[in-house]
């Protein structure tokens, strides 16, 4: 793929020139090595005038107000609205991608609206959103844009949420997450074979991101694993995954086991049975994880949050609608006083399950 003359070129920081004259992008472990006018696999970073530039800065699509639980984040400002958006492209090549129309887009007209960081922050504020989510495709590939939006959002007291696969190198990882308040990280499987053959990437950089978030930041994060029948849903793999989480991240990091549905290049696979998700949840809890959830299926028990000490239902959920709320103003169990890990307020938000598309062009610059 080549960069066309009509694209705008936003300067970036993480790259270097190789001895053979090519320029290497150093944002993610793909380390794309590019000749002049070539684009990386992510499609939005490319070589122009001997440097790596971002071609999607200020241009995005998919604007929608969602419940924060849809990211999914169950322990971060429950019940509140989040303004979500993404761009084109992705730095992984997952054959099961469920946002492939955006993440695998090679058409710049997918980037439907011009959206400056200041405008995005102002619109989110006008619409009453508590946070901004960088999602649909991976924000690490448009990190300069996401960072500027996050900076603008802080002026309005709006939090920033990264929905990411965590496939990023150490130095840009530190720079990117410095501006994030919460994240949901896709841990797509727990074998190198799955990552390489199905995602075109590697497992270790994702594990490094998770450990970094836990040990070196105050970012609230949760994990999502999409379970694909016959690919990453065996008892042995689920045991290994959840034991690694316990040993390296501790018992309080929530994990969401979500159902696969056939999409993009994996249309020949069967959907995930609900029983698989319940089995994964049981394995996680057996291994000490306090907050394990099921997703993409209707499972009120698997959606809800329980006190790990006394078993009291703390937050009842029916899909994305909150019901029971048994947390104190400071996030403790109303029954036994045990703290629930997360970022909570005295009362939950009232957004509910609504999904409200937003046409950014209707708002003044």
C-alpha positions in Angstrom: 0.0 0.0 0.0 1.2 3.5 -0.8 0.4 6.8 0.7 -1.5 9.1 -1.7 -0.8 12.8 -2.1 -4.2 13.7 -0.8 -3.7 12.5 2.8 -2.6 14.7 5.6 0.6 13.8 7.3 0.8 14.2 11.1 4.4 13.9 12.5 5.1 11.0 14.9 7.9 10.2 17.3 8.6 6.5 17.4 10.6 5.5 14.3 14.2 5.4 13.1 16.0 5.2 9.8 17.7 1.9 8.9 21.1 1.4 7.2 19.4 0.5 3.9 17.4 3.8 3.8 14.1 2.3 4.9 12.3 3.8 7.9 11.2 1.5 10.7 8.1 2.2 12.8 8.7 1.5 16.4 5.2 1.8 17.9 4.3 -1.8 17.9 6.2 -5.2 17.7 5.5 -5.5 14.0 8.4 -3.0 13.4 7.2 -2.3 9.8 10.2 -1.3 7.6 9.0 1.0 4.9 10.2 2.7 1.8 9.1 6.2 0.9 5.2 6.3 0.4 4.6 2.9 1.8 2.1 2.2 4.6 2.5 -0.2 7.5 0.1 -3.1 8.0 -2.0 -0.8 10.3 -2.7 1.3 7.2 -2.7 4.6 9.1 1.0 5.0 9.7 3.4 5.3 6.7 6.6 6.7 5.4 6.5 10.3 4.0 9.6 12.5 3.4 11.8 9.9 5.2 9.8 9.8 8.4 6.8 7.9 9.8 3.6 9.9 9.8 0.0 9.4 10.9 -2.5 9.8 8.1 -5.7 9.5 10.2 -5.2 12.4 12.7 -8.4 14.3 13.2 -10.5 12.0 11.0 -12.6 9.4 12.6 -15.9 7.5 12.5 -18.4 5.4 14.4 -19.4 8.1 16.9 -21.8 6.7 19.4 -22.8 7.1 23.0 -22.7 3.7 24.7 -23.0 2.4 28.3 -19.6 2.0 29.7 -20.4 -1.7 30.4 -20.3 -2.3 26.6 -16.5 -1.7 26.4 -16.7 -3.9 28.5 -15.9 -2.2 31.8 -17.9 -3.4 34.8 -15.9 -1.7 37.6 -15.3 1.8 36.1 -18.1 4.4 36.7 -20.9 1.9 36.2 -24.0 3.1 34.5 -22.4 6.1 32.9 -22.4 7.1 29.2 -19.2 7.0 27.1 -18.7 8.6 23.7 -17.0 6.0 21.5 -15.1 6.4 18.2 -12.4 4.8 16.1 -10.5 5.2 12.9 -9.5 2.8 10.1 -6.8 0.2 10.3 -5.3 -2.2 12.9 -1.9 -3.5 13.7 -3.1 -7.1 14.1 -4.8 -9.3 11.5 -7.3 -11.3 13.5 -9.3 -13.6 11.3 -12.3 -13.4 13.6 -12.4 -9.6 13.7 -15.9 -8.4 14.5 -15.2 -4.7 13.6 -13.4 -5.7 10.3 -15.4 -3.1 8.3 -13.5 -0.4 10.2 -10.3 -2.1 11.4 -9.5 -3.7 8.1 -10.7 -0.8 6.0 -8.3 0.4 3.2 -10.5 3.2 2.1 -9.9 6.6 3.7 -13.6 7.5 3.2 -14.3 5.2 6.1 -13.0 8.1 8.1 -16.2 9.9 7.7 -15.9 13.0 9.9 -13.3 15.6 10.6 -13.0 15.6 14.4 -10.5 17.8 16.1 -9.5 16.9 19.7 -11.1 20.1 21.1 -14.4 19.5 19.2 -14.6 15.9 20.4 -14.1 16.9 24.0 -16.6 19.7 23.7 -19.2 17.5 22.1 -18.7 14.8 24.7 -19.2 17.4 27.4 -22.4 18.8 25.8 -23.8 15.3 25.6 -23.2 14.6 29.2 -20.6 11.8 28.7 -18.4 10.9 31.6 -15.7 9.3 29.4 -14.3 9.0 25.9 -13.6 5.6 24.5 -11.0 5.0 21.8 -12.3 1.8 20.3 -13.6 -0.2 17.3 -10.0 -0.4 16.0 -6.9 -0.2 18.2 -6.0 3.3 19.5 -2.3 2.4 19.7 -2.1 2.9 16.0 -3.5 6.5 16.2 -1.9 7.2 19.6 -0.9 10.8 18.8 -4.6 11.6 18.0 -5.9 9.7 21.0 -3.4 11.4 23.4 -4.5 14.9 22.1 -8.2 14.0 22.5 -7.5 12.7 26.0 -5.6 15.9 26.9 -8.6 18.0 25.6 -11.0 15.8 27.6 -9.2 16.5 30.8 -10.1 20.1 30.6 -13.8 19.1 30.8 -13.2 16.4 33.5 -13.9 13.7 31.0 -12.0 10.4 31.5 -10.3 8.4 28.7 -10.8 4.7 28.0 -8.6 2.6 25.7 -10.1 -0.5 24.2 -7.0 -2.2 22.9 -5.2 -5.5 22.1 -2.2 -4.2 24.0 0.1 -4.8 21.1 2.6 -2.0 21.6 6.3 -1.5 22.4 7.6 -0.3 25.8 8.4 3.4 25.2 5.2 4.3 23.3 3.2 2.1 25.8 4.4 4.4 28.6 3.6 7.5 26.6 0.1 6.3 25.6 -1.2 5.0 28.9 0.0 8.1 30.7 -3.1 9.8 29.3 -5.6 6.9 29.8 -7.8 6.5 32.9 -9.1 3.0 32.1 -8.6 0.3 29.6 -10.0 -3.0 28.4 -7.3 -5.2 27.0 -8.0 -8.1 24.7 -6.1 -11.1 25.8 -7.0 -13.1 22.7 -5.7 -16.4 23.8 -2.9 -17.9 25.9 -0.8 -19.6 23.2 1.8 -18.2 20.9 0.4 -20.5 18.2 -3.0 -18.8 18.3 -1.5 -15.3 18.2 0.7 -16.1 15.3 -1.6 -18.2 13.1 -4.9 -16.4 13.8 -3.9 -12.8 14.7 -0.6 -12.4 12.9 1.1 -11.3 16.1 2.8 -12.6 19.3 1.5 -13.2 22.8 4.4 -11.8 25.0 4.0 -8.1 24.1 0.4 -8.3 25.3 1.4 -9.9 28.6 4.0 -7.2 29.0 1.3 -4.6 28.5 -0.8 -6.2 31.2 2.0 -6.4 33.7 3.0 -2.8 33.0 -0.5 -1.6 33.6 -0.7 -3.4 36.9 2.7 -2.7 38.3 3.5 0.8 37.0 0.3 2.7 36.4 -2.9 3.7 38.1 -5.0 2.9 35.0 -8.0 0.8 35.9 -8.1 -2.1 33.5 -10.1 -5.2 32.7 -9.4 -8.1 30.4 -11.5 -9.6 27.6 -11.0 -13.0 26.1 -13.2 -14.0 23.2 -13.6 -17.8 23.3 -13.6 -19.5 19.9 -14.7 -23.2 19.9 -11.8 -25.5 19.3 -9.2 -22.7 19.2 -8.7 -21.2 22.7 -11.4 -22.7 24.9 -9.8 -25.8 26.3 -9.7 -26.4 30.0 -6.0 -26.5 29.9 -5.6 -23.2 28.2 -8.2 -21.5 30.5 -6.4 -22.9 33.5 -3.1 -21.6 32.3 -4.5 -18.2 31.4 -6.3 -17.6 34.6 -3.4 -18.9 36.7 -1.1 -16.4 34.9 -3.5 -13.6 35.7 -3.6 -14.5 39.3 0.1 -14.8 39.6 1.0 -11.7 37.7 -2.0 -9.3 38.1 -3.7 -10.5 41.2 -7.3 -11.5 42.1 -8.9 -8.1 41.5 -8.5 -7.6 37.8 -11.8 -8.4 36.2 -11.9 -10.8 33.2 -14.7 -11.1 30.7 -15.2 -14.3 28.7 -17.2 -13.4 25.6 -19.0 -15.4 23.0 -17.6 -15.6 19.4 -20.0 -15.4 16.5 -18.8 -16.3 12.9 -17.3 -13.2 11.2 -14.9 -12.1 8.5 -12.5 -15.0 7.8 -13.9 -17.4 10.3 -17.4 -17.9 9.0 -16.9 -21.7 9.1 -16.6 -21.8 12.9 -19.6 -22.4 15.3 -20.8 -19.7 17.7 -19.6 -20.2 21.3 -22.1 -22.1 23.5 -23.1 -20.3 26.7 -21.9 -23.3 28.6 -18.3 -22.6 27.5 -18.5 -19.1 29.0 -19.8 -20.5 32.2 -17.1 -23.1 32.4 -14.4 -20.5 31.8 -16.0 -18.3 34.6 -15.9 -21.3 37.0 -12.3 -22.0 36.2 -11.3 -18.4 36.7 -13.1 -18.2 40.1 -11.7 -21.6 41.2 -8.2 -20.1 40.5 -8.9 -17.1 42.7 -10.1 -14.4 40.3 -12.7 -12.5 42.2 -14.5 -10.9 39.2 -15.2 -13.1 36.3 -17.9 -12.3 33.7 -19.6 -13.8 30.7 -20.4 -11.6 27.7 -22.2 -11.5 24.3 -24.9 -13.8 25.8 -27.9 -13.2 28.1 -26.6 -14.3 31.5 -27.7 -12.2 34.4 -25.6 -14.2 36.9 -22.5 -14.0 34.7 -23.0 -10.3 34.1 -23.4 -9.3 37.8 -20.8 -8.4 40.4 -20.7 -10.3 43.7 -18.8 -9.6 47.0 -15.9 -12.0 47.1 -16.1 -12.2 50.9 -19.8 -12.8 51.7 -21.3 -13.5 48.3 -23.8 -10.6 48.3 -24.8 -9.3 44.9 -23.2 -5.9 44.6 -24.2 -4.8 41.1 -27.0 -6.6 39.3 -26.8 -6.4 35.5 -29.3 -7.5 32.8 -27.3 -7.0 29.6 -26.2 -3.4 30.0 -29.0 -2.4 32.4 -28.1 -2.0 36.0 -30.5 -3.2 38.7 -29.4 -4.1 42.2 -26.8 -1.7 43.7 -25.4 -2.8 47.1 -22.2 -0.7 47.3 -21.6 2.0 49.8 -20.6 5.5 48.7 -16.9 4.5 48.9 -17.3 1.2 47.0 -17.7 -1.3 49.9 -20.1 -4.2 50.3 -23.3 -2.9 52.0 -23.5 -6.2 53.9 -20.0 -7.0 55.2 -18.0 -3.9 54.4 -15.5 -5.6 52.1 -14.1 -3.3 49.4 -14.9 -4.0 45.8 -12.1 -3.2 43.4 -12.8 -0.5 40.9 -13.6 3.1 40.3 -17.0 3.9 41.8 -19.1 6.8 42.8 -21.7 7.1 45.5 -24.5 6.3 43.0 -24.4 4.5 39.7 -25.1 6.3 36.4 -28.6 6.2 34.8 -27.6 5.8 31.1 -28.9 2.2 30.9 -28.6 0.1 27.7 -29.2 2.9 25.3 -27.0 3.3 22.2 -27.2 6.7 20.7 -25.4 7.4 17.3 -23.8 10.9 17.1 -23.4 12.9 13.9 -20.4 15.0 14.7 -20.9 17.3 11.7 -24.1 18.6 13.2 -22.1 20.3 15.9 -20.3 23.6 15.3 -16.5 23.6 15.2 
